[in-house]
Amino acid sequence: MKSVDLHAFAEEWIAAWNTHDLDRILSHYAEDIVFRSPVIRQRFDKASGEVSGKDELRAYWSGAFSPGAPALRFEPIAVLSGVDGGAIRYFSTTRACEVVETFSFDDAGLVKRAAAFYAG
């Protein structure tokens, strides 16, 4: 597996979100990404809370940048390391809450599995 510098990844990942550049955000993810979030249940009415593949992930996240959506901004709190990935803890100004996103990386150093957890 390609070694991933989690702190550099977190810095670039948050910068990508804060510039609202969806292609830049998606560049961190493998084509067969599996992403889980309770928000997927609300927005997509999917009981699994899961999207699979970059196309579904793009469709899900594109709503964050649609006209009339609140100005999205992430403020980093901590980066946590794991065996084949890690987590980023941050404050989402859009949701006004703390979030933890976990990441598992593939052999190319791209995110293959991710999940979001929200406080409150």
N, C-alpha and C positions, 0 to 999 in steps of 0.2 A: 504494500500500500504506500502511495506517495505521502510523505510527511506533510502535514498541514500546520502552519504557524497559526494557531487559533487567535492570537491577539491581532495579527495582521489581517486575518480573515474577518474578524469582528469589526475592525476599523473600516475596512473596505465595504463590508455588508451594510453597516449603518450609514456610511457615506452614500452608498447607492440608494438606499431608501430615502434619505433626506434630500437627495436631488430629484426624487420622483422619476427616476429613469428605469422603467420596467425591464428593458433589455439588459441593462447593467445588473439589475437585481437577479434576473434569471440566469445570467452567465455563471453564477455560482452553483447551479443545480444541474444534475445529470438528466438526460432525456427521460429516464424512467423514474423520476423522483416520485416519492410517496410522501404527501404532506397531510398532517392531521391538525385540526383546530376545531374548537367548539363553534367558532364563527361560521365554519362551513355548514354546519347543521342549520344555522339560521338563514344564511344567504342562499344556499343551494338546496335546502330541504333534503339533505342527505343524512340519514340516520348514522351512518358510519363516521361522519365528520372527517371524511378523507377525500382528497383528490389525488389522481394518479397521472403522471406525465406532465411535461412542460406546457402542453396546450391547455389542459384543465387548470393548471396552476396559474397560467397567464390570465385565463378567463376569470378566475377567482380574484386575483390581485388587481386586475385592471379596474375594478370597482373602487379601489382605494384612491385612484387618481381621476375619477370621473368628474365632470363639471358639477359643482355644487357640493362635492365631498369636502369635509373639513381638511384644513392644511395639516398634512401628516408630518410628524417629526418624532424621531426616536432619540432618547438621551441615554447613553450607555451607563450602566451601573457596575457590571462585573462580567468577566469572561471565565468560564469554568471548563476545565479539561477532563476528558474521559479517555476510555481505551481506544475507540476508533472514531472519536468525535468530541463534542463538547456542547456547551450551552452559552448563550448570551442572555444576560439579565439586563433589561432596559426599561425605561419609563416611556410609554406611548402617550404623547400629548393629545393624540386624536381620541383615544379611549379614556384618557385621564386615569391610567392605571399602570401598575407594574406588570411586565410580561417576561416570561422565560421561554426562549426557543431553543430546542435541542437539535443537534445536527449529527448525523452519521455520514462519513465520507466513503466514496468508492475508491478503487485503486488509482484512479486518475486525479484524486483530490477534489472531486465534485460531490456536492451533497446528494446522497441517495435516499435518505429518510430524514424527515424533520417533523417537529411537532411544536405547537404553541400552547402555552399555559398562561392564563390570565388571572390576576388577583381580583378578588371581589366579585 
